Structure formats: structure tokens, C-alpha cells
Amino acid sequence: MDKHELFDIRQKRLQQYIERHFGKRRGNIKAFAARVGAEANYVSRMLSKGKNRKNFGEELAREWEALLRLRPFWFDNLGGPNEPRSRRHDEMSLSDTGILIGLTADQAPPSVRKQILEIVRSIVDVHRKTEHPEPPLADERTRPQPQ
């Protein structure tokens, strides 16, 4: 597959995503552009068929997949007629997210890797505290609680 075929596939997937999540109504491109932090005019030119069409490059495709919580390479795959239509299918699973964070950390400079790991540790700590809160100490159980 040459790069122009890939740009066409990404363009079709982008159109599918916008219509599925923002509808076919007027202003859907503007709403999508705001979601990904792009100019509506730029997104509109990515969707155009004419000579002013902007190509949907590799770096931008991966960035938007991450922003939109899509599985990696979602924009590159047209899928088949049996492709599930649910939004959950398009979103990254927690394990996919973990793998992506791990790959990002592995490729990052040491200072950035350290920051990524600190953020992940803090998220895991918050999750543990909310899912499995520690029981109160014995003296806290017997002390009257202020109202």
C-alpha cells in the first residue's frame, strides 16, 4: 500500500469517527477540531477531495488516536463489514493503555521516563485507595465522629 492509499484510508476513518461521535449535523467538524485541539479549517481540508486536501500523516494519526482513546492504528484500518459498531470497540482497553504507556516510557529520555512512572504510581495509589480503602485504626473506630 502506498502512502496515498493510506491517506485515503485515514481520511475515510476520520470521516467515520466524526459522523459516529459528532453526528452529521452542521458544526460537527468544529466540535471534533476543538476536541483534538486543531483548527476546524485544517480538519475540513483533511476531509476534502480537492487539490487543497491536507494529508493525514503518521504522527498526527497516532496523536489523535491517543487523544481520542482509540486503539493504536485505528485510523489506518478500514476494517471489514463485520467490524463492531460500538464505541467501546474503538476505545483502548486498560491493558492497551498500559502497553502504550510502557512503550512511551521505554523510548523517553530518563527524566521524562521518571515523570511518567511517578504519574503511573500516583494513579495506581489512588485506584488502590478507592477500591480497597484501609480500615480505620482501632482508636478511630471508638472515637465519636464530629457532625
Backbone as ProteinMPNN parsed JSONL, in Angstrom:
{"seq_chain_A": "MDKHELFDIRQKRLQQYIERHFGKRRGNIKAFAARVGAEANYVSRMLSKGKNRKNFGEELAREWEALLRLRPFWFDNLGGPNEPRSRRHDEMSLSDTGILIGLTADQAPPSVRKQILEIVRSIVDVHRKTEHPEPPLADERTRPQPQ", "coords_chain_A": {"N_chain_A": [[0.854, -1.176, 0.0], [0.623, 2.144, -0.921], [1.6, 5.473, 0.202], [-0.415, 7.301, -0.457], [-2.722, 5.765, -0.656], [-2.933, 5.03, 1.991], [-3.367, 7.553, 3.171], [-5.903, 8.031, 2.099], [-7.394, 6.009, 3.367], [-7.126, 6.794, 6.059], [-8.446, 9.243, 5.89], [-11.083, 8.409, 5.32], [-11.63, 6.976, 7.673], [-11.437, 9.019, 9.54], [-13.608, 10.598, 8.774], [-15.647, 8.737, 9.321], [-15.362, 8.513, 12.119], [-15.932, 11.138, 13.001], [-18.609, 11.432, 12.11], [-19.844, 9.36, 13.542], [-19.4, 10.042, 16.232], [-19.894, 12.757, 16.494], [-21.97, 13.318, 14.891], [-23.87, 14.05, 11.847], [-24.499, 16.596, 11.605], [-24.452, 20.171, 11.081], [-21.517, 21.852, 12.007], [-20.199, 19.773, 13.167], [-17.549, 19.203, 12.461], [-16.217, 21.358, 13.525], [-16.683, 20.912, 16.257], [-15.35, 18.467, 16.591], [-12.731, 19.28, 15.929], [-12.189, 21.052, 18.026], [-12.117, 19.216, 20.093], [-9.759, 17.756, 19.57], [-7.914, 19.738, 19.549], [-7.342, 21.204, 17.231], [-7.468, 23.343, 14.313], [-10.594, 24.068, 12.877], [-10.755, 24.575, 10.144], [-8.468, 23.321, 9.185], [-9.0, 20.583, 9.721], [-11.247, 20.316, 8.12], [-10.076, 20.649, 5.597], [-8.551, 18.366, 5.567], [-10.488, 16.503, 5.14], [-11.423, 17.1, 2.66], [-11.792, 16.551, -0.918], [-10.445, 17.713, -2.938], [-7.668, 19.465, -4.59], [-6.589, 20.977, -2.582], [-6.498, 19.445, -0.373], [-5.421, 18.353, 2.802], [-2.925, 16.135, 3.857], [-3.249, 13.291, 5.971], [-1.101, 12.588, 8.172], [1.294, 10.219, 9.62], [2.292, 10.824, 12.272], [0.354, 12.628, 13.277], [-1.926, 11.02, 13.115], [-1.351, 9.025, 15.068], [-1.192, 10.66, 17.332], [-3.823, 11.717, 17.529], [-5.253, 9.337, 17.844], [-4.415, 8.57, 20.387], [-5.324, 10.797, 21.905], [-8.074, 10.534, 21.527], [-8.566, 8.165, 22.665], [-8.459, 5.826, 21.151], [-7.803, 2.587, 19.797], [-4.393, 1.718, 19.014], [-3.345, 2.538, 15.711], [-5.884, 2.721, 14.664], [-6.895, 4.59, 12.816], [-5.652, 3.711, 10.517], [-6.836, 1.421, 9.617], [-9.334, 0.085, 7.73], [-11.127, -1.883, 8.335], [-13.622, -4.52, 8.286], [-16.827, -5.593, 6.919], [-17.952, -6.716, 9.132], [-17.071, -5.345, 11.281], [-17.269, -4.336, 14.625], [-19.7, -1.972, 15.776], [-19.823, -0.57, 18.105], [-18.9, 1.985, 20.433], [-17.18, 1.255, 22.453], [-15.54, -0.663, 21.321], [-13.798, 0.834, 19.807], [-12.373, 2.289, 21.647], [-9.434, 2.35, 23.642], [-8.367, -0.416, 25.577], [-7.738, -0.9, 29.107], [-5.445, -2.442, 29.453], [-4.243, -2.116, 26.925], [-3.71, 0.591, 27.09], [-1.86, 0.598, 29.157], [0.249, -0.807, 27.951], [0.874, 0.985, 25.9], [1.715, 3.201, 27.426], [3.923, 2.034, 28.639], [5.573, 1.517, 26.386], [5.972, 4.127, 25.538], [7.328, 5.172, 27.744], [9.648, 3.621, 27.663], [10.901, 4.614, 25.392], [11.387, 7.179, 26.026], [13.411, 9.983, 27.181], [15.532, 9.681, 30.119], [14.718, 11.53, 32.201], [12.072, 12.179, 31.508], [10.969, 9.64, 31.478], [11.098, 9.035, 34.19], [9.215, 10.872, 35.2], [6.882, 9.92, 33.95], [6.633, 7.389, 35.151], [6.265, 8.182, 37.83], [3.776, 9.462, 37.645], [2.152, 7.311, 36.854], [2.464, 5.655, 39.116], [1.195, 7.274, 41.05], [-1.422, 7.276, 40.097], [-2.054, 4.561, 40.311], [-1.86, 4.298, 43.098], [-4.001, 5.963, 43.948], [-6.118, 4.554, 42.815], [-5.939, 2.118, 44.23], [-6.542, 3.016, 46.823], [-9.174, 3.893, 46.517], [-10.494, 1.619, 45.65], [-9.835, -0.324, 47.546], [-10.041, 0.666, 50.408], [-8.133, 1.458, 53.317], [-8.762, 0.008, 56.517], [-10.082, 1.862, 59.326], [-8.024, 2.96, 62.101], [-7.887, 1.358, 65.334], [-8.406, 3.126, 67.533], [-9.686, 5.189, 66.164], [-12.088, 4.061, 65.446], [-13.558, 3.919, 67.76], [-13.733, 6.489, 68.653], [-15.954, 9.261, 68.848], [-17.467, 10.611, 65.945], [-17.234, 13.848, 64.506], [-20.069, 15.941, 63.787]], "CA_chain_A": [[0.0, 0.0, 0.0], [1.431, 3.361, -0.947], [1.188, 6.467, 1.2], [-1.658, 7.953, -0.861], [-3.809, 4.859, -0.26], [-3.039, 5.141, 3.446], [-4.017, 8.842, 3.441], [-7.323, 7.85, 1.776], [-7.991, 5.204, 4.44], [-7.216, 7.654, 7.249], [-9.485, 10.234, 5.628], [-12.376, 7.727, 5.481], [-11.811, 6.667, 9.095], [-11.689, 10.287, 10.222], [-14.997, 10.934, 8.475], [-16.475, 7.794, 10.092], [-15.299, 8.869, 13.538], [-16.648, 12.395, 13.219], [-20.045, 11.191, 11.95], [-20.322, 8.479, 14.611], [-19.317, 10.649, 17.562], [-20.323, 14.153, 16.47], [-23.139, 13.391, 14.032], [-23.727, 14.604, 10.501], [-25.042, 17.942, 11.683], [-23.562, 21.31, 10.836], [-20.704, 22.159, 13.182], [-19.551, 18.588, 13.721], [-16.099, 19.316, 12.249], [-15.744, 22.335, 14.518], [-16.702, 20.24, 17.566], [-14.251, 17.497, 16.586], [-11.473, 20.026, 15.951], [-11.995, 21.539, 19.394], [-11.782, 18.05, 20.932], [-8.366, 17.348, 19.354], [-7.045, 20.912, 19.611], [-6.947, 21.596, 15.878], [-8.309, 24.342, 13.666], [-11.664, 23.439, 12.099], [-10.403, 24.71, 8.738], [-7.459, 22.287, 8.895], [-9.706, 19.301, 9.683], [-12.092, 20.356, 6.927], [-9.211, 20.43, 4.437], [-8.147, 16.952, 5.606], [-11.627, 15.719, 4.651], [-11.797, 17.498, 1.306], [-11.351, 15.671, -2.005], [-9.769, 18.526, -3.948], [-6.208, 19.6, -4.576], [-6.199, 21.647, -1.336], [-6.603, 18.464, 0.712], [-4.272, 18.148, 3.684], [-2.709, 14.719, 4.117], [-3.357, 12.859, 7.36], [0.182, 11.912, 8.37], [1.523, 9.202, 10.658], [2.421, 11.401, 13.608], [-0.937, 13.174, 13.673], [-2.845, 9.894, 13.322], [-1.055, 8.416, 16.371], [-1.534, 11.641, 18.365], [-5.28, 11.777, 17.671], [-5.708, 8.058, 18.411], [-4.174, 8.638, 21.833], [-6.244, 11.797, 22.463], [-9.451, 10.055, 21.433], [-8.569, 6.853, 23.328], [-8.688, 4.786, 20.158], [-6.711, 1.615, 19.794], [-3.34, 2.125, 18.088], [-3.5, 2.318, 14.274], [-7.302, 2.705, 14.315], [-7.11, 5.373, 11.594], [-5.041, 3.042, 9.371], [-7.536, 0.175, 9.321], [-10.717, 0.271, 7.293], [-11.975, -2.915, 8.918], [-14.484, -5.21, 7.351], [-18.253, -5.361, 7.126], [-18.344, -7.241, 10.447], [-16.431, -4.577, 12.337], [-18.253, -3.891, 15.612], [-20.066, -0.563, 15.671], [-19.902, 0.076, 19.411], [-17.823, 2.911, 20.78], [-16.234, 0.546, 23.307], [-14.574, -1.362, 20.477], [-12.822, 1.791, 19.317], [-11.583, 2.828, 22.729], [-8.351, 1.492, 24.097], [-8.589, -1.084, 26.852], [-6.78, -0.501, 30.128], [-4.176, -3.119, 29.187], [-3.638, -1.438, 25.776], [-3.193, 1.86, 27.584], [-0.648, 0.277, 29.909], [1.295, -1.152, 26.989], [1.26, 2.223, 25.237], [2.492, 3.983, 28.389], [5.211, 1.362, 28.781], [6.375, 1.77, 25.186], [6.341, 5.54, 25.562], [8.346, 5.345, 28.783], [10.885, 2.989, 27.203], [11.528, 5.434, 24.358], [11.554, 8.545, 26.523], [14.656, 10.268, 27.912], [15.411, 9.285, 31.535], [13.955, 12.471, 33.048], [10.661, 12.034, 31.153], [10.592, 8.298, 31.938], [10.878, 9.141, 35.639], [7.94, 11.564, 35.398], [5.809, 9.002, 33.546], [6.497, 6.37, 36.201], [5.684, 8.827, 39.017], [2.348, 9.674, 37.377], [1.505, 5.992, 36.888], [2.412, 5.225, 40.526], [0.174, 8.035, 41.779], [-2.729, 6.791, 39.638], [-2.254, 3.241, 40.924], [-2.129, 4.531, 44.523], [-5.374, 6.478, 44.08], [-7.008, 3.426, 42.495], [-5.922, 1.178, 45.366], [-7.228, 3.62, 47.972], [-10.612, 3.966, 46.279], [-11.023, 0.267, 45.503], [-9.578, -1.088, 48.771], [-9.623, 1.608, 51.441], [-7.601, 0.852, 54.533], [-9.696, 0.16, 57.632], [-9.632, 2.864, 60.299], [-7.302, 2.449, 63.265], [-8.779, 0.969, 66.422], [-8.845, 4.277, 68.309], [-10.578, 5.994, 65.344], [-13.403, 3.404, 65.401], [-14.296, 4.142, 69.004], [-13.87, 7.917, 68.872], [-17.144, 9.808, 68.177], [-17.182, 11.403, 64.757], [-17.908, 15.164, 64.527], [-21.182, 16.04, 62.821]], "C_chain_A": [[0.895, 1.233, 0.0], [0.84, 4.397, 0.013], [-0.127, 7.155, 0.829], [-2.873, 7.085, -0.522], [-4.037, 4.946, 1.25], [-3.705, 6.465, 3.835], [-5.52, 8.746, 3.175], [-8.044, 7.068, 2.869], [-8.165, 6.056, 5.687], [-8.306, 8.702, 7.084], [-10.873, 9.62, 5.835], [-12.652, 7.43, 6.953], [-12.1, 7.936, 9.893], [-13.141, 10.714, 10.008], [-15.954, 10.04, 9.265], [-16.526, 8.203, 11.559], [-16.125, 10.123, 13.811], [-18.155, 12.169, 13.119], [-20.598, 10.35, 13.09], [-20.39, 9.195, 15.955], [-19.804, 12.094, 17.633], [-21.525, 14.372, 15.558], [-22.834, 13.99, 12.667], [-24.201, 16.048, 10.459], [-23.979, 18.997, 11.371], [-22.787, 21.593, 12.13], [-19.977, 20.954, 13.756], [-18.032, 18.644, 13.555], [-15.51, 20.284, 13.266], [-15.673, 21.701, 15.905], [-15.559, 19.223, 17.665], [-12.91, 18.22, 16.714], [-11.172, 20.556, 17.356], [-11.559, 20.397, 20.313], [-10.318, 17.659, 20.798], [-7.396, 18.528, 19.349], [-6.526, 21.359, 18.259], [-7.866, 22.698, 15.375], [-9.354, 23.617, 12.817], [-11.358, 23.491, 10.597], [-9.408, 23.616, 8.316], [-8.131, 20.916, 8.773], [-10.58, 19.225, 8.435], [-11.274, 20.091, 5.668], [-8.685, 18.991, 4.406], [-9.242, 16.069, 5.003], [-12.005, 16.051, 3.203], [-11.217, 16.539, 0.271], [-10.48, 16.413, -3.011], [-8.266, 18.596, -3.781], [-5.707, 20.309, -3.314], [-6.252, 20.721, -0.127], [-5.289, 18.376, 1.491], [-4.143, 16.65, 3.941], [-2.722, 14.444, 5.611], [-2.145, 11.982, 7.649], [0.23, 10.984, 9.575], [1.511, 9.796, 12.062], [1.079, 11.932, 14.124], [-1.955, 12.063, 13.936], [-2.613, 9.268, 14.696], [-1.434, 9.359, 17.515], [-3.043, 11.671, 18.603], [-5.834, 10.464, 18.21], [-5.538, 8.062, 19.919], [-5.148, 9.624, 22.496], [-7.675, 11.287, 22.541], [-9.638, 8.685, 22.087], [-8.978, 5.734, 22.367], [-7.534, 3.796, 20.224], [-5.667, 2.068, 18.774], [-3.628, 1.677, 16.657], [-4.968, 2.206, 13.844], [-7.544, 3.443, 13.001], [-6.573, 4.669, 10.351], [-5.819, 1.823, 8.894], [-8.975, 0.459, 8.925], [-11.649, -0.75, 7.915], [-12.844, -3.556, 7.862], [-15.935, -4.93, 7.647], [-18.712, -5.831, 8.503], [-17.699, -6.47, 11.59], [-17.487, -4.097, 13.33], [-18.478, -2.378, 15.526], [-20.025, 0.162, 17.013], [-18.698, 0.972, 19.65], [-16.761, 2.2, 21.616], [-15.164, -0.161, 22.485], [-13.459, -0.416, 20.04], [-11.912, 2.307, 20.424], [-10.525, 1.827, 23.163], [-8.737, 0.842, 25.42], [-7.533, -0.602, 27.838], [-5.432, -1.164, 29.877], [-3.476, -2.509, 27.974], [-3.008, -0.122, 26.207], [-1.892, 1.641, 28.339], [0.522, -0.051, 28.994], [1.799, 0.111, 26.3], [2.096, 3.102, 26.161], [3.873, 3.365, 28.556], [6.119, 1.609, 27.591], [6.852, 3.214, 25.148], [7.455, 5.778, 26.568], [9.681, 4.762, 28.337], [11.636, 3.871, 26.206], [11.85, 6.845, 24.842], [12.93, 8.728, 27.157], [14.454, 9.953, 29.395], [14.575, 10.228, 32.397], [12.459, 12.36, 32.775], [10.145, 10.685, 31.627], [10.275, 8.327, 33.434], [9.539, 9.811, 35.937], [6.762, 10.665, 35.041], [5.569, 7.974, 34.641], [5.907, 6.954, 37.483], [4.184, 9.038, 38.838], [1.596, 8.351, 37.461], [1.395, 5.502, 38.322], [1.325, 5.972, 41.292], [-1.23, 7.593, 41.365], [-3.038, 5.444, 40.281], [-2.562, 3.403, 42.41], [-3.549, 5.019, 44.753], [-6.369, 5.347, 43.832], [-7.079, 2.445, 43.664], [-6.704, 1.726, 46.557], [-8.731, 3.672, 47.771], [-11.243, 2.583, 46.173], [-10.918, -0.532, 46.802], [-9.117, -0.134, 49.876], [-9.13, 0.873, 52.678], [-8.615, 1.037, 55.661], [-9.175, 1.195, 58.621], [-8.888, 2.198, 61.447], [-8.278, 2.206, 64.405], [-9.285, 2.178, 67.202], [-9.776, 5.196, 67.505], [-11.979, 5.391, 65.288], [-14.222, 3.739, 66.648], [-14.522, 5.62, 69.284], [-15.122, 8.427, 68.167], [-16.74, 10.713, 67.034], [-17.916, 12.731, 64.847], [-19.011, 15.209, 63.453], [-21.367, 17.424, 62.349]], "O_chain_A": [[1.809, 1.352, 0.816], [-0.251, 4.225, 0.555], [-0.879, 7.553, 1.718], [-3.926, 7.601, -0.147], [-5.173, 4.936, 1.724], [-4.531, 6.486, 4.747], [-6.323, 9.306, 3.922], [-9.161, 7.412, 3.255], [-9.229, 6.045, 6.306], [-9.015, 9.014, 8.041], [-11.739, 10.238, 6.454], [-13.773, 7.611, 7.426], [-12.916, 7.923, 10.815], [-13.817, 11.138, 10.946], [-16.948, 10.517, 9.813], [-17.596, 8.237, 12.167], [-16.924, 10.155, 14.747], [-18.906, 12.664, 13.959], [-21.709, 10.6, 13.558], [-21.324, 8.984, 16.728], [-20.094, 12.598, 18.718], [-22.04, 15.487, 15.464], [-21.704, 14.381, 12.373], [-24.291, 16.647, 9.388], [-22.778, 18.729, 11.4], [-23.36, 21.569, 13.219], [-19.223, 21.084, 14.72], [-17.303, 18.175, 14.429], [-14.427, 20.049, 13.802], [-14.715, 21.925, 16.645], [-14.887, 19.13, 18.692], [-12.057, 17.824, 17.509], [-10.03, 20.51, 17.811], [-10.731, 20.591, 21.203], [-9.689, 17.272, 21.782], [-6.193, 18.342, 19.166], [-5.397, 21.839, 18.15], [-8.922, 22.948, 15.955], [-9.029, 22.657, 12.117], [-11.67, 22.55, 9.867], [-9.507, 23.063, 7.22], [-7.861, 20.174, 7.829], [-10.642, 18.188, 7.774], [-11.731, 19.383, 4.771], [-8.404, 18.459, 3.331], [-8.956, 15.02, 4.426], [-12.819, 15.355, 2.597], [-10.268, 15.807, 0.552], [-9.84, 15.783, -3.854], [-7.671, 17.898, -2.96], [-4.515, 20.246, -3.011], [-6.072, 21.161, 1.009], [-4.202, 18.331, 0.914], [-5.137, 15.975, 4.212], [-2.265, 15.259, 6.412], [-2.166, 10.777, 7.398], [-0.664, 10.971, 10.42], [0.793, 9.313, 12.938], [0.721, 11.704, 15.28], [-2.752, 12.156, 14.869], [-3.574, 9.004, 15.42], [-1.938, 8.914, 18.546], [-3.491, 11.653, 19.749], [-6.803, 10.481, 18.969], [-6.42, 7.608, 20.648], [-5.729, 9.314, 23.536], [-8.396, 11.569, 23.498], [-10.731, 8.119, 22.063], [-9.732, 4.829, 22.72], [-6.431, 4.134, 20.653], [-6.003, 2.723, 17.787], [-4.1, 0.563, 16.43], [-5.263, 1.659, 12.782], [-8.314, 2.975, 12.162], [-6.991, 4.99, 9.238], [-5.482, 1.249, 7.859], [-9.742, 1.015, 9.711], [-12.851, -0.504, 8.012], [-12.805, -3.18, 6.691], [-16.252, -4.125, 8.523], [-19.753, -5.389, 8.99], [-17.772, -6.894, 12.744], [-18.493, -3.512, 12.927], [-17.556, -1.614, 15.24], [-20.177, 1.383, 17.058], [-17.612, 0.731, 19.123], [-15.574, 2.507, 21.502], [-14.011, -0.247, 22.906], [-12.305, -0.828, 19.918], [-10.786, 2.722, 20.15], [-10.71, 0.615, 23.059], [-9.356, 1.474, 26.276], [-6.551, 0.03, 27.448], [-4.388, -0.538, 30.062], [-2.251, -2.387, 27.972], [-1.92, 0.239, 25.757], [-0.938, 2.403, 28.183], [1.65, 0.378, 29.236], [3.005, 0.292, 26.133], [3.086, 3.689, 25.722], [4.876, 4.077, 28.609], [7.307, 1.881, 27.764], [7.991, 3.494, 24.774], [8.414, 6.496, 26.285], [10.732, 5.344, 28.605], [12.867, 3.873, 26.181], [12.512, 7.612, 24.141], [13.544, 7.765, 27.615], [13.321, 9.958, 29.877], [13.801, 9.769, 33.238], [11.655, 12.437, 33.704], [9.022, 10.584, 32.12], [9.305, 7.717, 33.885], [8.809, 9.371, 36.825], [5.755, 10.648, 35.75], [4.424, 7.718, 35.015], [5.125, 6.284, 38.157], [3.409, 8.818, 39.769], [0.529, 8.277, 38.07], [0.349, 4.986, 38.717], [0.612, 5.372, 42.096], [-2.132, 7.543, 42.202], [-4.155, 5.215, 40.743], [-3.439, 2.715, 42.932], [-4.23, 4.539, 45.66], [-7.35, 5.207, 44.562], [-8.162, 1.997, 44.039], [-7.437, 0.991, 47.219], [-9.492, 3.517, 48.726], [-12.395, 2.393, 46.562], [-11.806, -1.323, 47.122], [-7.941, -0.126, 50.24], [-9.64, -0.188, 53.038], [-9.254, 2.085, 55.761], [-7.965, 1.386, 58.744], [-9.095, 1.018, 61.731], [-9.367, 2.781, 64.435], [-10.476, 2.254, 67.505], [-10.581, 5.914, 68.099], [-12.955, 6.117, 65.104], [-15.448, 3.828, 66.582], [-15.404, 5.973, 70.066], [-15.353, 8.078, 67.01], [-15.789, 11.486, 67.142], [-19.088, 12.762, 65.221], [-18.898, 14.61, 62.384], [-22.254, 17.686, 61.538]]}, "name": "protein", "num_of_chains": 1, "seq": "MDKHELFDIRQKRLQQYIERHFGKRRGNIKAFAARVGAEANYVSRMLSKGKNRKNFGEELAREWEALLRLRPFWFDNLGGPNEPRSRRHDEMSLSDTGILIGLTADQAPPSVRKQILEIVRSIVDVHRKTEHPEPPLADERTRPQPQ"}
